[in-house]
Amino acid sequence: MVSSEPNEKASKNELEENAEDKVEVKCCNDNICFIVNPSDPFTIPKFIDKLLIPGTAKPIDDTNNEYKDNEKHYHITMKEAEHYFSSYFPPTKIWGYNGLYPGPTIEAFKNISTHVLWDNKLPDKHFLPYDTTLHGTVDDPEGKTVVHLHGAKVESSSDGHPEAWFTNGFKVTGPEFTRKVYEYTNYQSGTTLWYHDHAMGQTRLNVYAGLAGFYILRDLLEERLNLPKGKYEVPLLVQDKSFTEEGELFYPAVPPFPVSVFPSIVPGFFGDTIVVNGKVWPYLDVEPRKYRFRILNASNRRQYIMRLSNNEEFIQIGTDGGLIEEPVNLTSFKLMPAERIDIIIDFSQHVGERIILMNDDTNADISGTNMIMRFNVVKPLQGEDTSVVPSTLRVVHPLNKGLVRRKRKVSFGAMTDRYGRPMLMIDNMTWSDPVTEKPELDSIEIWNLINPMPVPHPIHIHLIQFKILWRRPFDVEAYNNTGEVIYTGPKEEPHDYERGFKDTVDSEAGKVTRIIMQFKGYAGNYVWHCHFLEHEDYEMMRPLKVVECNCVKWYNNVI
């Protein structure tokens, strides 16, 4: 058995059982002495710390105010704090919501508003390498922040626009800042959302520093289903980190090629250590029964291809946008940064087993990024497991393709900046170029995401959920020479694990990805961007303006 408490030292037997983890171990009179170097993942013990479950945010007392009944109000503070990533690390400096990493989970219910005062108490200077040559960093403060509720249908003033930032005490605010207390109306189906920093030019640093947390939106449909709940429903926030020898967070100050800027943004960050819910390669003791896991990839750049080491199947019940129509059995699935998946794992036939959640992505390495965490099926069953996974989870009403108002083509590319760095772009435009995507409120659009680059891009569109229609390979060389899309293969159906509603899509390399969406709910200023955070921070983000519908004109044209 592994240690039952997060800061408990492992016994001799436990270490022998983890011998494959390449930890240097010495025996001294039956005592175990570790040589652990946080900067060297080969020396870090795996599956020693217990998985921590993020605490639930506590609403403030609203009994004496004028707000509606049942609405919840929160005061959440962003501040610098210390966090224990491992029993064998010293405390590590982080930026956290309420000083916690991950931040406290906000529980909400459909159609009942949530109000949050996001309070910036961060230092004026960043503790990670801060590049002052990017949009939003040249002459703006380092200690700025703004919170985006990822996947939420919300008014633009509460969306967390990257230029709606604010500093400590709201002393300085960005040009899009209009309110201190955000209102999340929750006018959407129950799902796994997450909140994270979205400040212009430094999202990669602020999220990496710890500014991320879950927002669980529930509804009556979910209440009617007899899915695993309570302690059998577990959120998993997965990130990759790197550490210095002293146990501090490491983020590179320069790219892997010479540049004249210091510090400088890097093309992408891959950490060498996997962290789940704030713990390095943790374990979770489970009962032999069904568990529900809400998994979020909150990494800057790393994608994960997850499977179980015993090749047991996952039962998928949801995507970014909530429950899918019917469950899907999966042996593996891919999660790009910002994507979520809602799955059931049935441990009932695996008493006594230790099952590792693996990462089969090609960027994983033998130091341990090919492993995420471990489930130990060692707890006794506490009562009969009466939860079920029904054959039908949700009735979905598809968007009417006959009412599509507009079809768009957008392309991804890169250029080299004056410092010799790659600058990722959408349609060869930067953030400050005029708005080109102006969908009308309530309109249905189809977007073709053209990716001639050799790498994928997880594209996130604020405000809405969409469906993936298909992907199709095309002749990249011809496109680069002439701008013409010449398809080289048939349409490819969405992967089994991405057939539900999405807010982030894997725009695969060398393919056109077609999505359909309705811009429903609110008009206003939003954004869309690549969710590789280094790409987002360096120009691969564009403004999106949802405009009031000229419905009479459109209706007359149709008839």
Buried (B, 14 or more C-beta within 10 A) or exposed (E): EBBEEBEBBBBEEBBEBBEEBBBEBEEEEEEBEBEBBBBBBEBBBBBBBBBBBBEEBEBEEBEEEEEEEEBBBBBBBBBBBEBBBBBBBEEBBBBBBBBBBBBBBBBBBBEBBBBBBBBBBBEEEBBBBBBEBBBBBEEBBBBBBBBBBBBBBBBBBBBBBBBBBBBBEEEBBBEBBEEEEBBBBBBBBBBBBBBBBBBBBBBBBBBBBBBBBBBBBBBEBBEEBEBBEEEBBBBBBBBBBBBEEEBBBBBBBBBEEEBEBEBBBBBBBBBBBBBBBBBBBBBBBBBBBBBBBBBBBBBBBBBBBBBBBEEBBBBBBBBBBBBBEBBBEBEBBBBBBBBBBBBBBBBEEBEEBBBBBBBEBEBBEEBBBBBBBBBBBBBEEEEEBEBEBEEEBBEBEEBEEEEBBEEEEBBBBBEEBEBEBBBBBBBEBBBEBEEBBEBBBBBBBBBBBBBBBEBBBBBBBBBBBBBBBBBBBBBBEBBEEEEEBEEEEEEBEBBEBBBBBBBBBBBBBBBBBBBBBBBBBBBBBBBBBBBBBBBBBBBBBBBBBBBEBEEEEEEEEEE
